[in-house]
Amino acid sequence: MDSFEFNKVAGAVLGTALGVMVLSIASDALFASHEPEKPGMHVEVADAGGGEAGAPAAEVTPIRSVDRIQVGSGGRGPITEAIQKEYMGIAEGRLPDRYGWRTMVPAGEPASA
C-alpha cells in the first residue's frame, strides 16, 4: 500500500475517533444529570383507615400525593379498598387463603427461631 492510501485510511480512522470524542463531550454537556438537592421524591400516604388496635400495618396503602401533587381524590379509591379488604381478610383468617400466604401454627407449640 502506498503512502497516499495509508493517509486516506489513517485520516478516516482519526477523523472518526475525533468525531466520536467530540459528540461524547457534547452529549455530556447537553444531557448532564445533576444530583437532586434531596434524594427521592416526597410521597404522602393516605390513612388506610378501618384498622383495629392489634391489626398489622396496612400493607396495601394508597398514595395520596407525589411531590405534593395530589393523586386522584387524595384518598383510597375503590380498587385499593377492594384489594385492602381482600388482603386483610386473608391475613386475619376471615377469608380462605387462595394464595398459600398463611402458615398455621398449632396452638401450644412454641415458635421456632
C-alpha positions as CSV (number, residue, x, y, z in Angstrom):
1,M,0.0,0.0,0.0
2,D,1.5,3.4,-0.9
3,S,1.6,6.4,1.4
4,F,-1.5,8.0,-0.3
5,E,-3.7,5.0,0.5
6,F,-2.3,4.8,4.1
7,N,-3.0,8.5,4.6
8,K,-6.6,8.1,3.5
9,V,-7.2,5.2,5.9
10,A,-5.4,6.9,8.8
11,G,-7.3,10.1,8.2
12,A,-10.6,8.3,8.1
13,V,-9.8,6.5,11.4
14,L,-8.6,9.6,13.2
15,G,-11.5,11.7,11.9
16,T,-14.0,9.1,13.1
17,A,-12.3,8.9,16.5
18,L,-12.2,12.7,16.8
19,G,-15.9,12.9,15.8
20,V,-16.9,10.3,18.4
21,M,-14.9,12.1,21.2
22,V,-16.5,15.5,20.2
23,L,-20.0,14.0,20.2
24,S,-19.4,12.3,23.5
25,I,-18.3,15.6,25.1
26,A,-21.2,17.5,23.6
27,S,-23.7,14.9,24.7
28,D,-22.4,15.0,28.3
29,A,-22.7,18.8,28.3
30,L,-26.3,18.7,26.8
31,F,-27.7,15.8,28.7
32,A,-25.9,16.2,32.0
33,S,-27.8,14.9,35.0
34,H,-27.5,16.9,38.2
35,E,-27.8,15.4,41.7
36,P,-31.0,16.5,43.3
37,E,-30.9,18.6,46.4
38,K,-32.7,15.9,48.4
39,P,-32.7,12.3,47.2
40,G,-36.0,10.8,46.4
41,M,-39.5,12.2,46.0
42,H,-41.9,13.3,48.6
43,V,-44.7,10.7,48.8
44,E,-47.6,11.3,51.1
45,V,-49.5,8.1,52.0
46,A,-53.2,8.2,52.7
47,D,-54.5,6.8,56.0
48,A,-55.7,3.3,55.4
49,G,-58.4,3.6,58.0
50,G,-60.6,0.8,59.3
51,G,-57.7,-0.7,61.2
52,E,-58.1,-2.0,64.7
53,A,-55.6,-1.8,67.6
54,G,-53.7,-5.1,67.1
55,A,-54.0,-5.3,63.3
56,P,-50.9,-5.3,61.2
57,A,-49.9,-2.2,59.3
58,A,-51.7,-1.6,56.1
59,E,-49.6,-3.5,53.5
60,V,-51.7,-2.1,50.6
61,T,-51.5,1.6,51.1
62,P,-52.9,4.2,48.7
63,I,-50.6,7.1,47.5
64,R,-52.1,10.5,48.4
65,S,-49.6,12.7,46.6
66,V,-46.3,12.6,44.8
67,D,-44.1,15.7,45.1
68,R,-47.0,17.4,46.7
69,I,-49.2,16.8,43.6
70,Q,-52.4,15.1,44.6
71,V,-53.1,11.7,43.0
72,G,-56.7,11.0,42.3
73,S,-59.1,12.2,45.0
74,G,-56.2,12.1,47.6
75,G,-57.7,9.1,49.4
76,R,-58.4,5.5,49.0
77,G,-60.1,4.6,45.7
78,P,-62.5,1.7,45.1
79,I,-59.8,-0.6,43.6
80,T,-57.4,0.0,46.5
81,E,-60.2,-0.5,49.0
82,A,-61.2,-3.9,47.4
83,I,-57.5,-5.0,47.4
84,Q,-57.1,-4.0,51.1
85,K,-60.3,-5.8,52.2
86,E,-59.2,-8.9,50.3
87,Y,-55.7,-8.9,51.8
88,M,-56.7,-8.1,55.3
89,G,-59.4,-10.8,55.1
90,I,-56.8,-13.4,54.2
91,A,-54.3,-12.1,56.7
92,E,-56.8,-12.2,59.6
93,G,-58.2,-15.6,58.6
94,R,-61.7,-14.3,57.7
95,L,-61.3,-15.3,54.0
96,P,-59.8,-18.5,52.6
97,D,-56.1,-18.3,51.7
98,R,-56.2,-18.9,48.0
99,Y,-52.5,-18.0,47.5
100,G,-50.8,-20.0,50.3
101,W,-49.6,-16.9,52.2
102,R,-50.5,-18.1,55.7
103,T,-48.8,-20.8,57.7
104,M,-50.9,-22.1,60.5
105,V,-49.1,-22.8,63.7
106,P,-50.8,-25.2,66.1
107,A,-51.7,-23.7,69.5
108,G,-49.5,-24.7,72.3
109,E,-46.3,-25.2,70.3
110,P,-43.5,-22.7,70.7
111,A,-42.5,-20.8,67.6
112,S,-39.1,-21.9,66.3
113,A,-36.4,-19.3,65.9
